[in-house]
Amino acid sequence: MAIALAHLHVVNRFRSLTEPCNIRWENLEDALLLYTFFRDIDDEMSWIREKRPIAAMTDLGTNLQTVQSLQKKHQVIIVISASLCLLLHVIC
């Protein structure tokens, strides 16, 4: 009899943990989403800081190869910034 009562007590205590565990899991998932968002924003801000001087450069090159190289770099920045802009519109 005592063993059955102890067993029942343990089972009830275990079942009482289900709801708090589910709440904690949901809170952890929310925190993961938030911190992932912050990390993504930090990455994008870092990319912007890195590319801003290139985008604002006034050097037009001194020969054909330099101009073509600068155009390729500029085109890459335009394509990536356009895709980031679309992503920001989706997020915000």
N, C-alpha and C positions, 0 to 999 in steps of 0.2 A: 504494500500500500504506500509506504513512504517513498519507494522508488518511483512508483507511478506518479505521485504528486510532484516529486522533484523533476521528473521527465516533463510533465505538463508545465511546470513553472519555467523550465528552460525553453521549451517550445514557444510559450507565450512571450517570453523576453526576446527570443529570436525574431518572432513575427512583429514585435513592436519596433524593431529596428528597420523594417522595410520602408516605412514612410520617411523617416529622417534620412535614410540612405538615398532614396530617390530624390529628395529635395537637395541634398548635398551634390548628387550627380548633376542635376539640372544647373545648380549654381556653378559648378566646375565647368560645365559646357559653356555657360554664358561668359565666364571669365576667360576661357580659351578663345572664344570669338572676339571678345574685347581686346585682349592682348595681341591676337593675330592682326586685328585691324590697326592697332597702334604700331606694330612692327612694320606692317605694309606702308603705313603713312610715313614712318621714319625712313624706310627704304626709298620711297618716292621723293621725299624732301632731299635726301642725300643725292639722288640722281639729278634733281633740279639744280642743286648747288654745284654739282660737278659739270653740268652741261651749260649752265648760264653763261660763263665766260666765253665758251665756244660760240654760242648763239649770238652774243653781243660783240663778237670780234669784228673789227673794222678792216682787218687785213684782207685785201682782195687778191693777193698773190702777185708773183712777179713773172710767172711764165705759165704756159698751157698746163703743164703737169700739176703745178701747185693749185691753179684755179680748179682743175678737175677734181683734185683731192678734196679741196675745201667744199666743192659742190656735193660730193658724195657724203662727206661728214654732215653737212647741213641737211641733206635729204634724209639721212638716218634720224637725225634729231626731229625733223618734222613728222616722220612716220611714227616714231615712238611716242612723241608728245600727243599726236592725234589719238593713238590707241589709249594712252593714259587718260586723255580727256573723256573719251567714251566710258572708260571704266569709272571715272569719278562721277559721271552723270548717273551711272547705274547704282553706285554706292550711296550717293547723296540723293 
